[in-house]
Amino acid sequence: MLAPGYNGFDSAKLFEYINTMIREDSARGKVIVLDTLKKFTDIMRKDVASKFTKVMREFVSHGGTMICLGHVNKHKNAEGKSIYGGTSDIPDDVDCYYIIEEIQSTEKTKTVRFENQKDRGKVDKTATFVYSNGNMANYQELLDTVRTLSDDEAESLAKINEANKRLEANKEVMDSIKAEIEAGNTNKTELIKAVNKLTLVSKSKVKKVLDEHTGTNYKKGDRWNYTVKEKNCHIYSLINHNDEDTYRRQM
C-alpha cells in the first residue's frame, strides 16, 4: 500500500510509473487498486478522464489489471439507486463497472451489494457481502469477517432494510396515525383529516403512509389493518405484534 510521500511515492507521477511498466513489458500480472480514483485524475473533466482511461487501457492490454474505487452522488435516482459521481468517460471506457449499495447496517455488521452496471465478460450481476462493523485489532482481522451471502439471504435482508427505511421516513405521520387509532378515531376519512391537521402533512401524503403500512406482516412494515363496514367505510385497528425494539434488535 502506497500513500503520497511513502517510500518516495508521488501520486502525480502515477502515469510515469505505469508507462514504465508498459515500456519494460512488466505489467503482466500486476494489479493496481486506486482508492479513490479522484486522487489520480480529474473525474469531472472529460479531456483529463479520457487521457487517464487511454493509459489504463494500454496498461491492461499489456496484461495488467486496474481496480478503481469511485464515489457516488449524494442524491439517488428515481428508483432509489446510487449514481456514479463523475463524467461518463470512466464508466464508458472500463471493462467492468459495479455500484455498491448498502443493504443493511447494524451495531454489529454491515451488508453491501455489488450491482453490475456494465461488463465485457462473464461476471456475476450481483454479489452481496456482510462484514463486521465493530472495532478490529488490525485490517486483516476485519477482512477475515467478510463472508458472501446467498441470493436468498441478500433478498431477505434487502426487504427488511427497505421496510426499516420506510418506517424511519414515515415515523412522524405513523406516530400520529397510531395515536388517533388508539384514541378511537378509526374511520379512514376522519383519520386522514385528523392526522393532516395534527402534522400539517398533506392529506395525500397521510393517505400514502396509511396505505403503505396497511396489512398483517409486521416484518414488512405493516402496523395496522382495516375492515370494511356499511357504505364501504374503512375502519382501522392496530395489528398484533411483538415489541418493535425487540424486532429491530433481532435484525
C-alpha positions as a printed NumPy array, in Angstrom:
array([[  0.   ,   0.   ,   0.   ],
       [  1.445,   3.347,  -1.091],
       [  0.363,   6.772,   0.101],
       [  1.755,  10.116,  -1.091],
       [  5.246,  10.532,   0.362],
       [  5.568,   6.885,   1.466],
       [  8.784,   5.342,   0.098],
       [  9.03 ,   8.326,  -2.224],
       [  5.676,   7.629,  -3.889],
       [  4.232,  10.607,  -5.773],
       [  0.619,  10.172,  -6.96 ],
       [  1.175,  12.86 ,  -9.613],
       [  3.696,  10.501, -11.251],
       [  1.305,   7.538, -11.495],
       [  1.23 ,   7.768, -15.304],
       [  5.02 ,   7.771, -15.348],
       [  5.189,   4.633, -13.204],
       [  2.593,   2.835, -15.313],
       [  4.197,   3.866, -18.608],
       [  7.485,   2.463, -17.303],
       [  5.82 ,  -0.929, -16.711],
       [  4.317,  -0.781, -20.201],
       [  7.63 ,   0.157, -21.782],
       [  9.537,  -2.531, -19.857],
       [  6.77 ,  -5.075, -20.527],
       [  6.421,  -5.789, -16.792],
       [  2.697,  -5.009, -16.453],
       [  1.519,  -8.617, -16.793],
       [  0.138,  -9.986, -13.544],
       [  0.227,  -6.601, -11.814],
       [ -2.964,  -5.451, -10.054],
       [ -3.233,  -1.769,  -9.117],
       [ -6.024,  -0.547,  -6.816],
       [ -6.718,   3.186,  -6.816],
       [ -8.527,   4.417,  -3.7  ],
       [-10.031,   6.711,  -4.662],
       [ -9.94 ,   7.454,  -8.38 ],
       [-10.296,  11.234,  -7.988],
       [ -6.899,  11.351,  -6.252],
       [ -5.239,  10.291,  -9.5  ],
       [ -7.303,  12.016, -12.193],
       [ -9.933,  14.726, -12.566],
       [-13.14 ,  12.71 , -12.958],
       [-15.153,  15.877, -13.673],
       [-13.15 ,  16.827, -16.803],
       [-13.799,  14.77 , -19.913],
       [-10.445,  15.508, -21.549],
       [ -8.455,  14.524, -18.444],
       [-10.599,  11.451, -17.717],
       [-10.267,  10.327, -21.349],
       [ -6.47 ,  10.636, -21.192],
       [ -6.462,   8.597, -17.974],
       [ -8.532,   5.744, -19.434],
       [ -6.337,   5.673, -22.559],
       [ -3.229,   4.993, -20.452],
       [ -5.119,   2.452, -18.318],
       [ -6.298,   0.652, -21.464],
       [ -2.71 ,   0.322, -22.637],
       [ -1.688,  -0.989, -19.2  ],
       [ -4.467,  -3.603, -19.338],
       [ -3.58 ,  -4.602, -22.903],
       [ -0.102,  -5.439, -21.586],
       [ -1.561,  -7.84 , -19.012],
       [ -2.164,  -5.54 , -16.049],
       [ -5.346,  -5.097, -14.018],
       [ -6.69 ,  -1.791, -12.746],
       [ -9.313,  -1.633,  -9.963],
       [-10.614,   1.881,  -9.291],
       [-12.832,   2.956,  -6.411],
       [-15.047,   5.968,  -7.05 ],
       [-17.763,   7.976,  -5.355],
       [-21.496,   8.248,  -5.977],
       [-23.686,  11.352,  -5.934],
       [-25.384,  12.385,  -2.699],
       [-28.784,  12.069,  -4.356],
       [-30.098,   8.77 ,  -5.71 ],
       [-32.077,   8.245,  -8.915],
       [-35.857,   7.836,  -9.217],
       [-35.527,   4.146,  -8.338],
       [-33.57 ,   4.901,  -5.171],
       [-30.296,   3.656,  -6.67 ],
       [-26.904,   5.329,  -6.365],
       [-25.439,   7.258,  -9.316],
       [-21.746,   7.404, -10.232],
       [-20.267,  10.817,  -9.478],
       [-18.21 ,  11.997, -12.437],
       [-18.167,  12.228, -16.232],
       [-19.401,   9.264, -18.258],
       [-15.929,   8.672, -19.741],
       [-14.769,   6.474, -16.872],
       [-17.731,   4.021, -16.832],
       [-17.879,   4.145, -20.66 ],
       [-14.262,   3.039, -21.052],
       [-13.879,   0.425, -18.302],
       [-14.436,  -3.285, -18.861],
       [-16.467,  -3.907, -15.723],
       [-18.393,  -1.447, -13.584],
       [-20.216,  -2.045, -10.282],
       [-22.202,   0.2  ,  -7.967],
       [-22.031,  -0.746,  -4.267],
       [-25.287,  -0.294,  -2.345],
       [-25.546,  -0.532,   1.433],
       [-28.247,  -3.088,   2.204],
       [-28.178,  -3.049,   5.983],
       [-26.115,  -1.576,   8.806],
       [-26.414,  -2.622,  12.446],
       [-24.249,  -2.179,  15.523],
       [-22.555,  -5.49 ,  14.722],
       [-22.449,  -5.85 ,  10.928],
       [-22.736,  -4.054,   7.611],
       [-24.12 ,  -5.64 ,   4.458],
       [-23.345,  -4.355,   0.955],
       [-24.427,  -5.458,  -2.503],
       [-22.334,  -5.071,  -5.664],
       [-24.663,  -4.423,  -8.622],
       [-23.146,  -4.753, -12.094],
       [-23.774,  -1.851, -14.467],
       [-21.525,  -2.962, -17.334],
       [-19.441,  -5.979, -18.261],
       [-17.284,  -7.196, -21.11 ],
       [-17.124, -10.756, -19.923],
       [-18.831, -13.332, -17.766],
       [-19.18 , -11.814, -14.289],
       [-21.764, -12.01 , -11.507],
       [-24.574,  -9.497, -11.956],
       [-24.84 ,  -9.086,  -8.185],
       [-22.741, -10.136,  -5.207],
       [-23.621,  -9.483,  -1.568],
       [-21.218,  -9.441,   1.368],
       [-21.529,  -8.963,   5.121],
       [-18.679,  -7.949,   7.418],
       [-18.113,  -6.862,  10.999],
       [-18.954,  -3.289,  11.917],
       [-17.066,  -3.42 ,  15.208],
       [-13.566,  -2.413,  16.232],
       [-10.832,  -4.718,  14.971],
       [ -7.247,  -5.106,  16.115],
       [ -5.973,  -4.842,  12.54 ],
       [ -7.073,  -4.761,   8.895],
       [ -6.534,  -8.497,   8.35 ],
       [ -8.878,  -9.274,  11.233],
       [-11.537,  -7.111,   9.568],
       [-11.043,  -8.852,   6.211],
       [-11.433, -12.223,   7.919],
       [-15.003, -11.289,   8.929],
       [-16.15 , -10.845,   5.307],
       [-18.489, -13.554,   4.027],
       [-20.644, -13.935,   0.929],
       [-24.417, -14.093,   1.246],
       [-26.626, -16.247,  -0.95 ],
       [-29.157, -14.557,  -3.234],
       [-31.995, -15.594,  -0.907],
       [-30.23 , -14.186,   2.178],
       [-29.456, -10.953,   0.343],
       [-33.02 , -10.528,  -0.901],
       [-34.423, -11.122,   2.572],
       [-32.088,  -8.517,   4.101],
       [-32.877,  -6.026,   1.332],
       [-36.615,  -6.309,   2.039],
       [-36.075,  -5.851,   5.783],
       [-33.847,  -2.827,   5.157],
       [-36.38 ,  -1.283,   2.788],
       [-39.13 ,  -1.748,   5.381],
       [-36.985,  -0.111,   8.07 ],
       [-36.219,   2.856,   5.78 ],
       [-39.927,   3.407,   5.22 ],
       [-40.562,   3.201,   8.959],
       [-37.937,   5.869,   9.638],
       [-39.083,   8.153,   6.811],
       [-42.749,   7.913,   7.828],
       [-42.255,   7.971,  11.61 ],
       [-43.949,  11.312,  12.358],
       [-47.085,  10.506,  10.367],
       [-47.162,   6.913,  11.621],
       [-46.966,   8.002,  15.251],
       [-49.927,  10.337,  14.707],
       [-51.949,   7.652,  12.921],
       [-51.251,   5.197,  15.73 ],
       [-52.255,   7.747,  18.392],
       [-55.517,   8.554,  16.588],
       [-56.437,   4.877,  16.202],
       [-55.676,   4.233,  19.877],
       [-57.901,   7.235,  20.743],
       [-60.78 ,   5.665,  18.817],
       [-60.586,   7.69 ,  15.592],
       [-60.66 ,   4.69 ,  13.251],
       [-62.711,   5.865,  10.249],
       [-60.347,   6.282,   7.276],
       [-61.662,   9.662,   6.126],
       [-61.731,  11.167,   9.608],
       [-58.385,   9.576,  10.457],
       [-56.676,  11.223,   7.472],
       [-58.249,  14.601,   8.302],
       [-57.103,  14.425,  11.928],
       [-53.511,  13.472,  11.084],
       [-53.35 ,  16.151,   8.379],
       [-54.455,  18.778,  10.916],
       [-52.083,  17.5  ,  13.597],
       [-48.914,  17.138,  11.483],
       [-49.607,  19.664,   8.682],
       [-48.632,  16.9  ,   6.24 ],
       [-50.83 ,  16.86 ,   3.118],
       [-53.82 ,  14.527,   3.068],
       [-52.427,  12.715,   0.033],
       [-49.151,  12.021,   1.91 ],
       [-51.048,  10.858,   5.02 ],
       [-53.128,   8.514,   2.85 ],
       [-49.96 ,   7.199,   1.181],
       [-48.364,   6.404,   4.562],
       [-51.613,   4.864,   5.794],
       [-51.768,   2.595,   2.733],
       [-48.041,   1.718,   2.799],
       [-48.284,   0.3  ,   6.311],
       [-51.624,  -1.457,   5.979],
       [-51.538,  -5.25 ,   6.184],
       [-50.775,  -8.146,   8.504],
       [-46.998,  -8.637,   8.113],
       [-45.163,  -6.753,  10.852],
       [-41.701,  -7.569,   9.462],
       [-42.603,  -5.929,   6.151],
       [-43.597,  -2.723,   7.933],
       [-47.337,  -3.232,   8.378],
       [-48.704,  -1.603,  11.533],
       [-52.489,  -1.597,  11.088],
       [-55.264,  -3.153,   9.052],
       [-58.902,  -2.38 ,   8.326],
       [-62.309,  -3.961,   7.986],
       [-64.982,  -2.738,   5.568],
       [-68.264,  -1.708,   7.159],
       [-71.505,  -0.302,   5.745],
       [-71.28 ,   2.081,   2.783],
       [-67.716,   0.917,   2.1  ],
       [-66.479,   2.55 ,   5.293],
       [-62.915,   1.506,   6.191],
       [-62.376,   1.058,   9.926],
       [-58.75 ,   0.702,  11.084],
       [-57.213,  -1.153,  14.011],
       [-53.6  ,  -1.763,  15.064],
       [-52.251,  -5.224,  14.246],
       [-50.919,  -7.551,  16.944],
       [-47.138,  -7.544,  17.021],
       [-44.067,  -8.028,  19.158],
       [-42.403,  -5.041,  20.752],
       [-40.773,  -3.014,  17.933],
       [-37.462,  -2.578,  19.767],
       [-37.226,  -6.341,  20.179],
       [-37.915,  -6.81 ,  16.462],
       [-35.194,  -4.332,  15.456],
       [-32.613,  -5.971,  17.746],
       [-33.242,  -9.284,  16.007],
       [-32.341,  -7.888,  12.583]])
